[in-house]
Amino acid sequence: MVSRVIPVDLFDLVIFGGTGDLAQRKILPALFRRFCGGQMPNGARIIAAARADLSQAAYKAMISKAIHTYGGNFANDSVALDAFLDCLTYSRVDATGDIGWPELTTLMEQGQGARVTIFYFSVGPNLFGPLAERLHKHGLAQESSRIVVEKPFGRDLESARALNATLATHFCEGQIYRIDHYLGKETVQNLMAIRFGNMLFEPLWNSQYVDHIQITVAETVGIAGREAYYDRSGAMRDMMQNHLMQLLCLIAMEPPAKFDPDAVRDEKLKVIRALDTVEPHHIVRGQYQAQQGADDRHDAYRETVGNLRSTTESYIALRAHISNWRWAGTPFYLRTGKKLVARSSVINVFFKDAPHSIFGEDAGRHANLLSIRLQPNEGITLKVTIKEPGPGGMRLMDVPLDMTFSEALGAAGGNPPDAYERLIMDVIRGNQTLFMRGDEVEAAWAWTDPIIAGWQSRGDVPKPYDSGSTGPDDADLLMRRDLREWQGINP
Ligand code: NAD
């Protein structure tokens, strides 16, 4: 199966922070892959802007190296790489001063023909305001321009509101693309296809038939390289408020009337606003420690951040409730953590037992389980009940109906575009469906803030858990109290 390439309109993309880690590891390799995929039209320009005083040759050498490292197999095509580098211009610009703005303005004016103009703010949030102001001052912020802003979008409701207000001074909501790269993942979008493209699931998708839902985003990596940022944020701000919240929205939302940005985002917002406050005893925070018996203490969270008294969580599990007609009474268990036993993002929908077993108690009670694997090994499995083969009477057993996308879809399923490839192309197309709206972000912080404030007022200390484990024991207790258990974390 070959996926269709839909070309985008002619564009100028200015990447502020063009020498930064994100630009080198994600944004430019993603653009290069789209270039190789034939999606970038002739004449499209990428202007990388940053503070460093670099020659064009030095910048191109930097990006060539980055693409060789992060560009995947395409990077071996040196002809394509040279052609891509020809689309690239470096511009020295200071976001907080005057250096480089007249030159950038001249460069922008040289673009011929009607173009989509995009400014990608791949810089710290403290530069969003100065950049927006200078774009306006130099006449670059046109009604048709778009801006892309990176996470984190604030660290609480107040700062998110302030950021929204800053951007709103010069751009309207329809021009602002707030990235949550999770939404760009192929399998995350598949959640909507599975729910709203099949008649099979939707009639059962409610508290009458669903016992509970588990959302797990487990990582094996620690926080090395991001120590200072992470120790000020923790798993709640870094993962739960955005990525897991988005997954919860897609799993729980009502069907939008159409697949249109505001229709989808309206429904997601309703889910966030219907979330109950989470009781303290329904939350477990954890912090990884060195594996039992390991010599290397550097594997412990506190050693890594260089703060032996740090109370920042690298793991969180909680039980959430959505107070609406569809979900009243169905708990949603969400967990995410670093240094866990395996890398695995999966959503498990546990259906209720059949109301009455006609086979008698000896046959065993079995319930259906739908597992949607987001990464790795993307696919879906539906556990169904059948008769255990053999002559020994009517005993039941579970078997998986298993579909791994890479096997079912061949090359197209096994090599989906990176999230950044899709999201950047969507910005150029002007499609905001997979980007967070300002009110969505604020609602997510409004739910998160009281939880964090509660920890702070109680002086809460996270429970230790071993690196390479499934998390703190208390997370299992959270489930056991409800007579349930977590699904295993498998690679
Ligand atoms: P970085 O520190 O590696 O790069 C920062 C960039 O900003 C550099 O190009 C630097 O030259 C530029 N810059 C700094 N001050 C400037 C100024 N006054 N004028 C002009 N340019 C200036 O940061 P990063 O890791 O690339 O992250 C960029 C943004 O993306 C941040 O908001 C970060 O939170 C977000 N983000 C990064 C990642 C990642 O994996 N790196 C992931 C998600 C989100």
Boltz pocket constraint, residues with backbone or C-beta under 6 A from the ligand:
constraints:
  - pocket:
      binder: B
      contacts: [[A, 16], [A, 17], [A, 18], [A, 19], [A, 20], [A, 21], [A, 22], [A, 23], [A, 49], [A, 50], [A, 51], [A, 52], [A, 93], [A, 94], [A, 95], [A, 96], [A, 121], [A, 122], [A, 123], [A, 124], [A, 125], [A, 127], [A, 150], [A, 151], [A, 152]]
      max_distance: 6.0
